[in-house]
Amino acid sequence: MVIYTVLPPDQVMGQGEREEPHYFTIEMDGKTFVMELVNGSARIVRLVSTNPSDYLNPEWQPGKQVGFTIPGGPPGVH
């Protein structure tokens, strides 16, 4: 198989060095979320709910940046 690309081979083949994601689980608004710390802010990775209507709320969609305070957390997360 031949791959024609302008990207370096290590990027295409996934062998580049990557920082491990920092996931944590919180409960907010009665919902359980899996969050990721990205550049000092929190991003929703996954919503865990048995209520199908929870997944229709755009405020809780994956990728959305969320602001909240983590007691004793890293600076920059409010």
PQR file with spaces between the fields and no chain letter, atoms N, CA, C, O and H, PARSE charges and radii, in Angstrom:
ATOM       1  N    MET     1       0.849   -1.173    0.000 -0.4000 1.5000
ATOM       2  CA   MET     1       0.000    0.000    0.000 -0.0000 2.0000
ATOM       3  C    MET     1       0.895    1.237    0.000  0.5500 1.7000
ATOM       4  O    MET     1       1.881    1.301    0.734 -0.5500 1.4000
ATOM       5  N    VAL     2       0.546    2.206   -0.820 -0.4000 1.5000
ATOM       6  CA   VAL     2       1.281    3.459   -0.914 -0.0000 2.0000
ATOM       7  C    VAL     2       0.371    4.577   -0.433  0.5500 1.7000
ATOM       8  O    VAL     2      -0.784    4.679   -0.848 -0.5500 1.4000
ATOM       9  H    VAL     2      -0.255    2.154   -1.416  0.4000 1.0000
ATOM      10  N    ILE     3       0.910    5.417    0.452 -0.4000 1.5000
ATOM      11  CA   ILE     3       0.148    6.558    0.966 -0.0000 2.0000
ATOM      12  C    ILE     3       0.823    7.832    0.472  0.5500 1.7000
ATOM      13  O    ILE     3       1.994    8.072    0.766 -0.5500 1.4000
ATOM      14  H    ILE     3       1.849    5.335    0.788  0.4000 1.0000
ATOM      15  N    TYR     4       0.095    8.640   -0.270 -0.4000 1.5000
ATOM      16  CA   TYR     4       0.596    9.915   -0.754 -0.0000 2.0000
ATOM      17  C    TYR     4       0.072   11.010    0.167  0.5500 1.7000
ATOM      18  O    TYR     4      -1.135   11.238    0.246 -0.5500 1.4000
ATOM      19  H    TYR     4      -0.856    8.445   -0.510  0.4000 1.0000
ATOM      20  N    THR     5       0.973   11.680    0.857 -0.4000 1.5000
ATOM      21  CA   THR     5       0.568   12.728    1.792 -0.0000 2.0000
ATOM      22  C    THR     5       1.697   13.728    1.978  0.5500 1.7000
ATOM      23  O    THR     5       2.863   13.410    1.744 -0.5500 1.4000
ATOM      24  H    THR     5       1.954   11.495    0.793  0.4000 1.0000
ATOM      25  N    VAL     6       1.348   14.938    2.401 -0.4000 1.5000
ATOM      26  CA   VAL     6       2.348   15.953    2.701 -0.0000 2.0000
ATOM      27  C    VAL     6       2.749   15.906    4.171  0.5500 1.7000
ATOM      28  O    VAL     6       3.664   16.614    4.589 -0.5500 1.4000
ATOM      29  H    VAL     6       0.401   15.196    2.592  0.4000 1.0000
ATOM      30  N    LEU     7       2.073   15.082    4.948 -0.4000 1.5000
ATOM      31  CA   LEU     7       2.375   14.962    6.371 -0.0000 2.0000
ATOM      32  C    LEU     7       3.565   14.040    6.592  0.5500 1.7000
ATOM      33  O    LEU     7       3.799   13.129    5.798 -0.5500 1.4000
ATOM      34  H    LEU     7       1.329   14.506    4.608  0.4000 1.0000
ATOM      35  N    PRO     8       4.324   14.269    7.672 -0.5600 1.5000
ATOM      36  CA   PRO     8       5.424   13.364    7.993  0.2800 2.0000
ATOM      37  C    PRO     8       4.898   11.964    8.311  0.5500 1.7000
ATOM      38  O    PRO     8       3.801   11.830    8.854 -0.5500 1.4000
ATOM      39  N    PRO     9       5.662   10.921    7.981 -0.5600 1.5000
ATOM      40  CA   PRO     9       5.202    9.547    8.210  0.2800 2.0000
ATOM      41  C    PRO     9       4.824    9.244    9.659  0.5500 1.7000
ATOM      42  O    PRO     9       3.875    8.498    9.901 -0.5500 1.4000
ATOM      43  N    ASP    10       5.556    9.816   10.634 -0.4000 1.5000
ATOM      44  CA   ASP    10       5.224    9.528   12.037 -0.0000 2.0000
ATOM      45  C    ASP    10       3.860   10.085   12.422  0.5500 1.7000
ATOM      46  O    ASP    10       3.193    9.519   13.288 -0.5500 1.4000
ATOM      47  H    ASP    10       6.326   10.422   10.437  0.4000 1.0000
ATOM      48  N    GLN    11       3.430   11.176   11.801 -0.4000 1.5000
ATOM      49  CA   GLN    11       2.092   11.704   12.070 -0.0000 2.0000
ATOM      50  C    GLN    11       1.018   10.828   11.449  0.5500 1.7000
ATOM      51  O    GLN    11      -0.021   10.593   12.065 -0.5500 1.4000
ATOM      52  H    GLN    11       3.972   11.636   11.097  0.4000 1.0000
ATOM      53  N    VAL    12       1.251   10.353   10.260 -0.4000 1.5000
ATOM      54  CA   VAL    12       0.270    9.529    9.559 -0.0000 2.0000
ATOM      55  C    VAL    12       0.143    8.161   10.213  0.5500 1.7000
ATOM      56  O    VAL    12      -0.964    7.644   10.362 -0.5500 1.4000
ATOM      57  H    VAL    12       2.095   10.544    9.759  0.4000 1.0000
ATOM      58  N    MET    13       1.250    7.582   10.597 -0.4000 1.5000
ATOM      59  CA   MET    13       1.252    6.234   11.165 -0.0000 2.0000
ATOM      60  C    MET    13       0.971    6.221   12.663  0.5500 1.7000
ATOM      61  O    MET    13       0.848    5.149   13.255 -0.5500 1.4000
ATOM      62  H    MET    13       2.149    8.002   10.475  0.4000 1.0000
ATOM      63  N    GLY    14       0.868    7.392   13.285 -0.4000 1.5000
ATOM      64  CA   GLY    14       0.513    7.462   14.701 -0.0000 2.0000
ATOM      65  C    GLY    14       1.639    7.099   15.643  0.5500 1.7000
ATOM      66  O    GLY    14       1.381    6.654   16.761 -0.5500 1.4000
ATOM      67  H    GLY    14       0.969    8.263   12.804  0.4000 1.0000
ATOM      68  N    GLN    15       2.879    7.276   15.224 -0.4000 1.5000
ATOM      69  CA   GLN    15       3.996    6.926   16.079 -0.0000 2.0000
ATOM      70  C    GLN    15       4.623    8.141   16.741  0.5500 1.7000
ATOM      71  O    GLN    15       5.643    8.019   17.421 -0.5500 1.4000
ATOM      72  H    GLN    15       3.088    7.638   14.315  0.4000 1.0000
ATOM      73  N    GLY    16       4.026    9.308   16.552 -0.4000 1.5000
ATOM      74  CA   GLY    16       4.552   10.510   17.169 -0.0000 2.0000
ATOM      75  C    GLY    16       4.313   10.516   18.668  0.5500 1.7000
ATOM      76  O    GLY    16       3.435    9.813   19.169 -0.5500 1.4000
ATOM      77  H    GLY    16       3.198    9.407   16.001  0.4000 1.0000
ATOM      78  N    GLU    17       5.095   11.312   19.380 -0.4000 1.5000
ATOM      79  CA   GLU    17       4.924   11.408   20.828 -0.0000 2.0000
ATOM      80  C    GLU    17       3.705   12.255   21.135  0.5500 1.7000
ATOM      81  O    GLU    17       3.548   13.357   20.610 -0.5500 1.4000
ATOM      82  H    GLU    17       5.808   11.883   18.973  0.4000 1.0000
ATOM      83  N    ARG    18       2.845   11.726   21.993 -0.4000 1.5000
ATOM      84  CA   ARG    18       1.640   12.449   22.394 -0.0000 2.0000
ATOM      85  C    ARG    18       1.536   12.425   23.902  0.5500 1.7000
ATOM      86  O    ARG    18       1.906   11.449   24.555 -0.5500 1.4000
ATOM      87  H    ARG    18       2.973   10.831   22.419  0.4000 1.0000
ATOM      88  N    GLU    19       1.029   13.509   24.437 -0.4000 1.5000
ATOM      89  CA   GLU    19       0.785   13.575   25.873 -0.0000 2.0000
ATOM      90  C    GLU    19      -0.509   12.821   26.178  0.5500 1.7000
ATOM      91  O    GLU    19      -1.498   12.949   25.457 -0.5500 1.4000
ATOM      92  H    GLU    19       0.728   14.302   23.906  0.4000 1.0000
ATOM      93  N    GLU    20      -0.490   12.043   27.244 -0.4000 1.5000
ATOM      94  CA   GLU    20      -1.685   11.304   27.650 -0.0000 2.0000
ATOM      95  C    GLU    20      -2.776   12.288   28.079  0.5500 1.7000
ATOM      96  O    GLU    20      -2.482   13.248   28.791 -0.5500 1.4000
ATOM      97  H    GLU    20       0.314   11.939   27.830  0.4000 1.0000
ATOM      98  N    PRO    21      -4.014   12.074   27.667 -0.5600 1.5000
ATOM      99  CA   PRO    21      -5.098   12.966   28.091  0.2800 2.0000
ATOM     100  C    PRO    21      -5.373   12.831   29.589  0.5500 1.7000
ATOM     101  O    PRO    21      -5.195   11.759   30.168 -0.5500 1.4000
ATOM     102  N    HIS    22      -5.803   13.911   30.195 -0.4000 1.5000
ATOM     103  CA   HIS    22      -6.125   13.945   31.623 -0.0000 2.0000
ATOM     104  C    HIS    22      -7.643   13.922   31.777  0.5500 1.7000
ATOM     105  O    HIS    22      -8.281   14.975   31.803 -0.5500 1.4000
ATOM     106  H    HIS    22      -5.948   14.781   29.724  0.4000 1.0000
ATOM     107  N    TYR    23      -8.220   12.726   31.880 -0.4000 1.5000
ATOM     108  CA   TYR    23      -9.662   12.570   32.017 -0.0000 2.0000
ATOM     109  C    TYR    23     -10.056   12.508   33.483  0.5500 1.7000
ATOM     110  O    TYR    23      -9.312   11.990   34.316 -0.5500 1.4000
ATOM     111  H    TYR    23      -7.702   11.872   31.860  0.4000 1.0000
ATOM     112  N    PHE    24     -11.234   13.040   33.791 -0.4000 1.5000
ATOM     113  CA   PHE    24     -11.813   12.902   35.121 -0.0000 2.0000
ATOM     114  C    PHE    24     -13.327   12.907   34.981  0.5500 1.7000
ATOM     115  O    PHE    24     -13.866   13.392   33.986 -0.5500 1.4000
ATOM     116  H    PHE    24     -11.839   13.461   33.115  0.4000 1.0000
ATOM     117  N    THR    25     -14.001   12.371   35.972 -0.4000 1.5000
ATOM     118  CA   THR    25     -15.461   12.259   35.948 -0.0000 2.0000
ATOM     119  C    THR    25     -16.045   13.195   36.988  0.5500 1.7000
ATOM     120  O    THR    25     -15.569   13.247   38.122 -0.5500 1.4000
ATOM     121  H    THR    25     -13.564   11.977   36.780  0.4000 1.0000
ATOM     122  N    ILE    26     -17.083   13.937   36.603 -0.4000 1.5000
ATOM     123  CA   ILE    26     -17.768   14.828   37.542 -0.0000 2.0000
ATOM     124  C    ILE    26     -19.274   14.662   37.378  0.5500 1.7000
ATOM     125  O    ILE    26     -19.757   14.144   36.372 -0.5500 1.4000
ATOM     126  H    ILE    26     -17.470   13.894   35.682  0.4000 1.0000
ATOM     127  N    GLU    27     -19.998   15.116   38.391 -0.4000 1.5000
ATOM     128  CA   GLU    27     -21.452   15.196   38.297 -0.0000 2.0000
ATOM     129  C    GLU    27     -21.819   16.670   38.302  0.5500 1.7000
ATOM     130  O    GLU    27     -21.421   17.419   39.194 -0.5500 1.4000
ATOM     131  H    GLU    27     -19.606   15.537   39.208  0.4000 1.0000
ATOM     132  N    MET    28     -22.588   17.081   37.287 -0.4000 1.5000
ATOM     133  CA   MET    28     -22.954   18.482   37.132 -0.0000 2.0000
ATOM     134  C    MET    28     -24.375   18.536   36.582  0.5500 1.7000
ATOM     135  O    MET    28     -24.692   17.836   35.621 -0.5500 1.4000
ATOM     136  H    MET    28     -22.911   16.473   36.562  0.4000 1.0000
ATOM     137  N    ASP    29     -25.218   19.348   37.172 -0.4000 1.5000
ATOM     138  CA   ASP    29     -26.626   19.461   36.762 -0.0000 2.0000
ATOM     139  C    ASP    29     -27.340   18.112   36.800  0.5500 1.7000
ATOM     140  O    ASP    29     -28.242   17.858   36.002 -0.5500 1.4000
ATOM     141  H    ASP    29     -24.960   19.916   37.953  0.4000 1.0000
ATOM     142  N    GLY    30     -26.932   17.251   37.728 -0.4000 1.5000
ATOM     143  CA   GLY    30     -27.559   15.942   37.857 -0.0000 2.0000
ATOM     144  C    GLY    30     -27.145   14.949   36.784  0.5500 1.7000
ATOM     145  O    GLY    30     -27.740   13.877   36.671 -0.5500 1.4000
ATOM     146  H    GLY    30     -26.199   17.457   38.376  0.4000 1.0000
ATOM     147  N    LYS    31     -26.130   15.290   35.991 -0.4000 1.5000
ATOM     148  CA   LYS    31     -25.626   14.421   34.921 -0.0000 2.0000
ATOM     149  C    LYS    31     -24.184   14.044   35.237  0.5500 1.7000
ATOM     150  O    LYS    31     -23.480   14.786   35.921 -0.5500 1.4000
ATOM     151  H    LYS    31     -25.646   16.161   36.082  0.4000 1.0000
ATOM     152  N    THR    32     -23.747   12.889   34.738 -0.4000 1.5000
ATOM     153  CA   THR    32     -22.361   12.470   34.903 -0.0000 2.0000
ATOM     154  C    THR    32     -21.613   12.739   33.603  0.5500 1.7000
ATOM     155  O    THR    32     -22.056   12.337   32.527 -0.5500 1.4000
ATOM     156  H    THR    32     -24.320   12.287   34.182  0.4000 1.0000
ATOM     157  N    PHE    33     -20.475   13.424   33.712 -0.4000 1.5000
ATOM     158  CA   PHE    33     -19.672   13.788   32.554 -0.0000 2.0000
ATOM     159  C    PHE    33     -18.258   13.250   32.705  0.5500 1.7000
ATOM     160  O    PHE    33     -17.710   13.220   33.807 -0.5500 1.4000
ATOM     161  H    PHE    33     -20.115   13.750   34.587  0.4000 1.0000
ATOM     162  N    VAL    34     -17.674   12.828   31.598 -0.4000 1.5000
ATOM     163  CA   VAL    34     -16.247   12.554   31.538 -0.0000 2.0000
ATOM     164  C    VAL    34     -15.642   13.795   30.898  0.5500 1.7000
ATOM     165  O    VAL    34     -16.025   14.187   29.796 -0.5500 1.4000
ATOM     166  H    VAL    34     -18.119   12.852   30.703  0.4000 1.0000
ATOM     167  N    MET    35     -14.694   14.408   31.598 -0.4000 1.5000
ATOM     168  CA   MET    35     -14.096   15.663   31.155 -0.0000 2.0000
ATOM     169  C    MET    35     -12.610   15.455   30.896  0.5500 1.7000
ATOM     170  O    MET    35     -12.008   14.492   31.373 -0.5500 1.4000
ATOM     171  H    MET    35     -14.382   14.089   32.493  0.4000 1.0000
ATOM     172  N    GLU    36     -12.032   16.375   30.134 -0.4000 1.5000
ATOM     173  CA   GLU    36     -10.605   16.358   29.858 -0.0000 2.0000
ATOM     174  C    GLU    36     -10.055   17.752   30.115  0.5500 1.7000
ATOM     175  O    GLU    36     -10.660   18.744   29.708 -0.5500 1.4000
ATOM     176  H    GLU    36     -12.521   17.157   29.747  0.4000 1.0000
ATOM     177  N    LEU    37      -8.912   17.833   30.787 -0.4000 1.5000
ATOM     178  CA   LEU    37      -8.246   19.112   30.975 -0.0000 2.0000
ATOM     179  C    LEU    37      -7.425   19.412   29.727  0.5500 1.7000
ATOM     180  O    LEU    37      -6.549   18.636   29.345 -0.5500 1.4000
ATOM     181  H    LEU    37      -8.421   17.027   31.118  0.4000 1.0000
ATOM     182  N    VAL    38      -7.721   20.546   29.097 -0.4000 1.5000
ATOM     183  CA   VAL    38      -7.020   20.958   27.889 -0.0000 2.0000
ATOM     184  C    VAL    38      -6.602   22.406   28.055  0.5500 1.7000
ATOM     185  O    VAL    38      -7.451   23.295   28.125 -0.5500 1.4000
ATOM     186  H    VAL    38      -8.433   21.176   29.408  0.4000 1.0000
ATOM     187  N    ASN    39      -5.305   22.650   28.120 -0.4000 1.5000
ATOM     188  CA   ASN    39      -4.769   24.012   28.233 -0.0000 2.0000
ATOM     189  C    ASN    39      -5.422   24.806   29.356  0.5500 1.7000
ATOM     190  O    ASN    39      -5.766   25.973   29.170 -0.5500 1.4000
ATOM     191  H    ASN    39      -4.616   21.927   28.063  0.4000 1.0000
ATOM     192  N    GLY    40      -5.594   24.193   30.505 -0.4000 1.5000
ATOM     193  CA   GLY    40      -6.124   24.893   31.670 -0.0000 2.0000
ATOM     194  C    GLY    40      -7.628   25.047   31.701  0.5500 1.7000
ATOM     195  O    GLY    40      -8.148   25.729   32.585 -0.5500 1.4000
ATOM     196  H    GLY    40      -5.315   23.245   30.656  0.4000 1.0000
ATOM     197  N    SER    41      -8.349   24.442   30.772 -0.4000 1.5000
ATOM     198  CA   SER    41      -9.805   24.487   30.826 -0.0000 2.0000
ATOM     199  C    SER    41     -10.349   23.074   30.656  0.5500 1.7000
ATOM     200  O    SER    41      -9.627   22.168   30.241 -0.5500 1.4000
ATOM     201  H    SER    41      -7.927   23.889   30.054  0.4000 1.0000
ATOM     202  N    ALA    42     -11.618   22.896   30.976 -0.4000 1.5000
ATOM     203  CA   ALA    42     -12.240   21.571   30.910 -0.0000 2.0000
ATOM     204  C    ALA    42     -13.082   21.457   29.647  0.5500 1.7000
ATOM     205  O    ALA    42     -13.767   22.400   29.253 -0.5500 1.4000
ATOM     206  H    ALA    42     -12.204   23.633   31.312  0.4000 1.0000
ATOM     207  N    ARG    43     -13.020   20.284   29.019 -0.4000 1.5000
ATOM     208  CA   ARG    43     -13.777   20.009   27.802 -0.0000 2.0000
ATOM     209  C    ARG    43     -14.570   18.728   28.020  0.5500 1.7000
ATOM     210  O    ARG    43     -14.038   17.744   28.535 -0.5500 1.4000
ATOM     211  H    ARG    43     -12.464   19.517   29.339  0.4000 1.0000
ATOM     212  N    ILE    44     -15.845   18.739   27.627 -0.4000 1.5000
ATOM     213  CA   ILE    44     -16.683   17.545   27.765 -0.0000 2.0000
ATOM     214  C    ILE    44     -16.230   16.504   26.747  0.5500 1.7000
ATOM     215  O    ILE    44     -16.140   16.785   25.552 -0.5500 1.4000
ATOM     216  H    ILE    44     -16.277   19.538   27.209  0.4000 1.0000
ATOM     217  N    VAL    45     -15.945   15.297   27.238 -0.4000 1.5000
ATOM     218  CA   VAL    45     -15.570   14.185   26.371 -0.0000 2.0000
ATOM     219  C    VAL    45     -16.759   13.262   26.171  0.5500 1.7000
ATOM     220  O    VAL    45     -17.007   12.777   25.067 -0.5500 1.4000
ATOM     221  H    VAL    45     -16.018   15.068   28.209  0.4000 1.0000
ATOM     222  N    ARG    46     -17.501   13.021   27.265 -0.4000 1.5000
ATOM     223  CA   ARG    46     -18.604   12.053   27.196 -0.0000 2.0000
ATOM     224  C    ARG    46     -19.652   12.409   28.235  0.5500 1.7000
ATOM     225  O    ARG    46     -19.328   12.839   29.342 -0.5500 1.4000
ATOM     226  H    ARG    46     -17.300   13.414   28.162  0.4000 1.0000
ATOM     227  N    LEU    47     -20.904   12.227   27.868 -0.4000 1.5000
ATOM     228  CA   LEU    47     -22.035   12.340   28.786 -0.0000 2.0000
ATOM     229  C    LEU    47     -22.511   10.929   29.083  0.5500 1.7000
ATOM     230  O    LEU    47     -22.711   10.131   28.167 -0.5500 1.4000
ATOM     231  H    LEU    47     -21.168   11.877   26.969  0.4000 1.0000
ATOM     232  N    VAL    48     -22.694   10.618   30.366 -0.4000 1.5000
ATOM     233  CA   VAL    48     -23.182    9.302   30.770 -0.0000 2.0000
ATOM     234  C    VAL    48     -24.559    9.505   31.384  0.5500 1.7000
ATOM     235  O    VAL    48     -24.681   10.082   32.465 -0.5500 1.4000
ATOM     236  H    VAL    48     -22.531   11.267   31.110  0.4000 1.0000
ATOM     237  N    SER    49     -25.601    9.029   30.696 -0.4000 1.5000
ATOM     238  CA   SER    49     -26.969    9.223   31.165 -0.0000 2.0000
ATOM     239  C    SER    49     -27.869    8.142   30.590  0.5500 1.7000
ATOM     240  O    SER    49     -27.631    7.632   29.495 -0.5500 1.4000
ATOM     241  H    SER    49     -25.502    8.560   29.819  0.4000 1.0000
ATOM     242  N    THR    50     -28.903    7.803   31.343 -0.4000 1.5000
ATOM     243  CA   THR    50     -29.898    6.854   30.845 -0.0000 2.0000
ATOM     244  C    THR    50     -31.094    7.569   30.226  0.5500 1.7000
ATOM     245  O    THR    50     -31.989    6.923   29.682 -0.5500 1.4000
ATOM     246  H    THR    50     -29.096    8.218   32.233  0.4000 1.0000
ATOM     247  N    ASN    51     -31.115    8.894   30.306 -0.4000 1.5000
ATOM     248  CA   ASN    51     -32.205    9.689   29.751 -0.0000 2.0000
ATOM     249  C    ASN    51     -31.833   10.141   28.332  0.5500 1.7000
ATOM     250  O    ASN    51     -30.916   10.947   28.177 -0.5500 1.4000
ATOM     251  H    ASN    51     -30.389    9.419   30.749  0.4000 1.0000
ATOM     252  N    PRO    52     -32.511    9.650   27.306 -0.5600 1.5000
ATOM     253  CA   PRO    52     -32.164   10.017   25.930  0.2800 2.0000
ATOM     254  C    PRO    52     -32.246   11.519   25.648  0.5500 1.7000
ATOM     255  O    PRO    52     -31.500   12.021   24.808 -0.5500 1.4000
ATOM     256  N    SER    53     -33.124   12.236   26.321 -0.4000 1.5000
ATOM     257  CA   SER    53     -33.253   13.672   26.056 -0.0000 2.0000
ATOM     258  C    SER    53     -32.024   14.453   26.515  0.5500 1.7000
ATOM     259  O    SER    53     -31.790   15.559   26.026 -0.5500 1.4000
ATOM     260  H    SER    53     -33.730   11.828   27.004  0.4000 1.0000
ATOM     261  N    ASP    54     -31.230   13.907   27.446 -0.4000 1.5000
ATOM     262  CA   ASP    54     -30.003   14.582   27.881 -0.0000 2.0000
ATOM     263  C    ASP    54     -29.023   14.758   26.726  0.5500 1.7000
ATOM     264  O    ASP    54     -28.287   15.744   26.681 -0.5500 1.4000
ATOM     265  H    ASP    54     -31.420   13.009   27.843  0.4000 1.0000
ATOM     266  N    TYR    55     -29.011   13.817   25.802 -0.4000 1.5000
ATOM     267  CA   TYR    55     -28.070   13.856   24.687 -0.0000 2.0000
ATOM     268  C    TYR    55     -28.464   14.880   23.622  0.5500 1.7000
ATOM     269  O    TYR    55     -27.665   15.182   22.736 -0.5500 1.4000
ATOM     270  H    TYR    55     -29.609   13.017   25.838  0.4000 1.0000
ATOM     271  N    LEU    56     -29.679   15.416   23.696 -0.4000 1.5000
ATOM     272  CA   LEU    56     -30.141   16.403   22.724 -0.0000 2.0000
ATOM     273  C    LEU    56     -29.819   17.834   23.137  0.5500 1.7000
ATOM     274  O    LEU    56     -29.970   18.754   22.333 -0.5500 1.4000
ATOM     275  H    LEU    56     -30.328   15.171   24.417  0.4000 1.0000
ATOM     276  N    ASN    57     -29.381   18.037   24.366 -0.4000 1.5000
ATOM     277  CA   ASN    57     -29.068   19.370   24.865 -0.0000 2.0000
ATOM     278  C    ASN    57     -27.702   19.813   24.330  0.5500 1.7000
ATOM     279  O    ASN    57     -26.697   19.174   24.641 -0.5500 1.4000
ATOM     280  H    ASN    57     -29.258   17.290   25.020  0.4000 1.0000
ATOM     281  N    PRO    58     -27.635   20.892   23.531 -0.5600 1.5000
ATOM     282  CA   PRO    58     -26.353   21.335   22.976  0.2800 2.0000
ATOM     283  C    PRO    58     -25.363   21.815   24.039  0.5500 1.7000
ATOM     284  O    PRO    58     -24.161   21.873   23.777 -0.5500 1.4000
ATOM     285  N    GLU    59     -25.848   22.157   25.225 -0.4000 1.5000
ATOM     286  CA   GLU    59     -24.949   22.580   26.301 -0.0000 2.0000
ATOM     287  C    GLU    59     -24.082   21.432   26.808  0.5500 1.7000
ATOM     288  O    GLU    59     -23.042   21.667   27.423 -0.5500 1.4000
ATOM     289  H    GLU    59     -26.824   22.110   25.437  0.4000 1.0000
ATOM     290  N    TRP    60     -24.495   20.205   26.558 -0.4000 1.5000
ATOM     291  CA   TRP    60     -23.786   19.035   27.088 -0.0000 2.0000
ATOM     292  C    TRP    60     -23.125   18.212   25.997  0.5500 1.7000
ATOM     293  O    TRP    60     -22.776   17.056   26.239 -0.5500 1.4000
ATOM     294  H    TRP    60     -25.340   20.014   26.058  0.4000 1.0000
ATOM     295  N    GLN    61     -22.941   18.763   24.807 -0.4000 1.5000
ATOM     296  CA   GLN    61     -22.372   17.984   23.716 -0.0000 2.0000
ATOM     297  C    GLN    61     -20.853   17.849   23.873  0.5500 1.7000
ATOM     298  O    GLN    61     -20.200   18.761   24.382 -0.5500 1.4000
ATOM     299  H    GLN    61     -23.224   19.702   24.610  0.4000 1.0000
ATOM     300  N    PRO    62     -20.292   16.723   23.441 -0.5600 1.5000
ATOM     301  CA   PRO    62     -18.847   16.523   23.514  0.2800 2.0000
ATOM     302  C    PRO    62     -18.102   17.603   22.738  0.5500 1.7000
ATOM     303  O    PRO    62     -18.530   18.029   21.665 -0.5500 1.4000
ATOM     304  N    GLY    63     -16.988   18.031   23.302 -0.4000 1.5000
ATOM     305  CA   GLY    63     -16.178   19.076   22.692 -0.0000 2.0000
ATOM     306  C    GLY    63     -16.448   20.450   23.259  0.5500 1.7000
ATOM     307  O    GLY    63     -15.662   21.370   23.034 -0.5500 1.4000
ATOM     308  H    GLY    63     -16.641   17.685   24.173  0.4000 1.0000
ATOM     309  N    LYS    64     -17.535   20.616   23.986 -0.4000 1.5000
ATOM     310  CA   LYS    64     -17.897   21.920   24.556 -0.0000 2.0000
ATOM     311  C    LYS    64     -16.983   22.244   25.735  0.5500 1.7000
ATOM     312  O    LYS    64     -16.745   21.397   26.595 -0.5500 1.4000
ATOM     313  H    LYS    64     -18.174   19.868   24.168  0.4000 1.0000
ATOM     314  N    GLN    65     -16.473   23.476   25.770 -0.4000 1.5000
ATOM     315  CA   GLN    65     -15.667   23.952   26.888 -0.0000 2.0000
ATOM     316  C    GLN    65     -16.589   24.320   28.033  0.5500 1.7000
ATOM     317  O    GLN    65     -17.618   24.965   27.828 -0.5500 1.4000
ATOM     318  H    GLN    65     -16.667   24.165   25.071  0.4000 1.0000
ATOM     319  N    VAL    66     -16.222   23.910   29.243 -0.4000 1.5000
ATOM     320  CA   VAL    66     -17.048   24.148   30.416 -0.0000 2.0000
ATOM     321  C    VAL    66     -16.204   24.841   31.470  0.5500 1.7000
ATOM     322  O    VAL    66     -15.071   24.438   31.731 -0.5500 1.4000
ATOM     323  H    VAL    66     -15.387   23.386   29.410  0.4000 1.0000
ATOM     324  N    GLY    67     -16.755   25.879   32.071 -0.4000 1.5000
ATOM     325  CA   GLY    67     -16.058   26.574   33.143 -0.0000 2.0000
ATOM     326  C    GLY    67     -16.638   26.208   34.492  0.5500 1.7000
ATOM     327  O    GLY    67     -17.852   26.276   34.686 -0.5500 1.4000
ATOM     328  H    GLY    67     -17.676   26.206   31.859  0.4000 1.0000
ATOM     329  N    PHE    68     -15.791   25.823   35.423 -0.4000 1.5000
ATOM     330  CA   PHE    68     -16.195   25.528   36.790 -0.0000 2.0000
ATOM     331  C    PHE    68     -14.959   25.571   37.665  0.5500 1.7000
ATOM     332  O    PHE    68     -13.839   25.623   37.155 -0.5500 1.4000
ATOM     333  H    PHE    68     -14.805   25.768   35.266  0.4000 1.0000
ATOM     334  N    THR    69     -15.145   25.549   38.975 -0.4000 1.5000
ATOM     335  CA   THR    69     -14.036   25.622   39.916 -0.0000 2.0000
ATOM     336  C    THR    69     -13.725   24.244   40.470  0.5500 1.7000
ATOM     337  O    THR    69     -14.618   23.530   40.926 -0.5500 1.4000
ATOM     338  H    THR    69     -16.054   25.506   39.389  0.4000 1.0000
ATOM     339  N    ILE    70     -12.455   23.877   40.428 -0.4000 1.5000
ATOM     340  CA   ILE    70     -11.994   22.633   41.036 -0.0000 2.0000
ATOM     341  C    ILE    70     -11.228   23.018   42.295  0.5500 1.7000
ATOM     342  O    ILE    70     -10.160   23.622   42.196 -0.5500 1.4000
ATOM     343  H    ILE    70     -11.730   24.457   40.057  0.4000 1.0000
ATOM     344  N    PRO    71     -11.751   22.682   43.488 -0.5600 1.5000
ATOM     345  CA   PRO    71     -11.028   23.017   44.711  0.2800 2.0000
ATOM     346  C    PRO    71      -9.656   22.351   44.715  0.5500 1.7000
ATOM     347  O    PRO    71      -9.544   21.134   44.567 -0.5500 1.4000
ATOM     348  N    GLY    72      -8.617   23.160   44.886 -0.4000 1.5000
ATOM     349  CA   GLY    72      -7.258   22.637   44.901 -0.0000 2.0000
ATOM     350  C    GLY    72      -6.778   22.185   43.537  0.5500 1.7000
ATOM     351  O    GLY    72      -5.762   21.498   43.428 -0.5500 1.4000
ATOM     352  H    GLY    72      -8.708   24.149   45.007  0.4000 1.0000
ATOM     353  N    GLY    73      -7.504   22.569   42.492 -0.4000 1.5000
ATOM     354  CA   GLY    73      -7.153   22.151   41.136 -0.0000 2.0000
ATOM     355  C    GLY    73      -6.059   23.025   40.558  0.5500 1.7000
ATOM     356  O    GLY    73      -5.601   23.967   41.204 -0.5500 1.4000
ATOM     357  H    GLY    73      -8.329   23.127   42.581  0.4000 1.0000
ATOM     358  N    PRO    74      -5.637   22.711   39.334 -0.5600 1.5000
ATOM     359  CA   PRO    74      -4.585   23.491   38.701  0.2800 2.0000
ATOM     360  C    PRO    74      -5.048   24.910   38.404  0.5500 1.7000
ATOM     361  O    PRO    74      -6.234   25.141   38.171 -0.5500 1.4000
ATOM     362  N    PRO    75      -4.115   25.865   38.411 -0.5600 1.5000
ATOM     363  CA   PRO    75      -4.496   27.241   38.107  0.2800 2.0000
ATOM     364  C    PRO    75      -5.040   27.349   36.687  0.5500 1.7000
ATOM     365  O    PRO    75      -4.596   26.640   35.784 -0.5500 1.4000
ATOM     366  N    GLY    76      -5.998   28.235   36.505 -0.4000 1.5000
ATOM     367  CA   GLY    76      -6.574   28.452   35.188 -0.0000 2.0000
ATOM     368  C    GLY    76      -7.897   27.750   34.984  0.5500 1.7000
ATOM     369  O    GLY    76      -8.619   28.072   34.040 -0.5500 1.4000
ATOM     370  H    GLY    76      -6.359   28.811   37.239  0.4000 1.0000
ATOM     371  N    VAL    77      -8.240   26.794   35.844 -0.4000 1.5000
ATOM     372  CA   VAL    77      -9.539   26.132   35.749 -0.0000 2.0000
ATOM     373  C    VAL    77     -10.448   26.819   36.739  0.5500 1.7000
ATOM     374  O    VAL    77     -10.225   26.732   37.947 -0.5500 1.4000
ATOM     375  H    VAL    77      -7.653   26.533   36.611  0.4000 1.0000
ATOM     376  N    HIS    78     -11.469   27.499   36.252 -0.4000 1.5000
ATOM     377  CA   HIS    78     -12.368   28.268   37.127 -0.0000 2.0000
ATOM     378  C    HIS    78     -13.640   27.514   37.340  0.5500 1.7000
ATOM     379  O    HIS    78     -14.528   27.990   38.047 -0.5500 1.4000
ATOM     380  H    HIS    78     -11.650   27.570   35.271  0.4000 1.0000
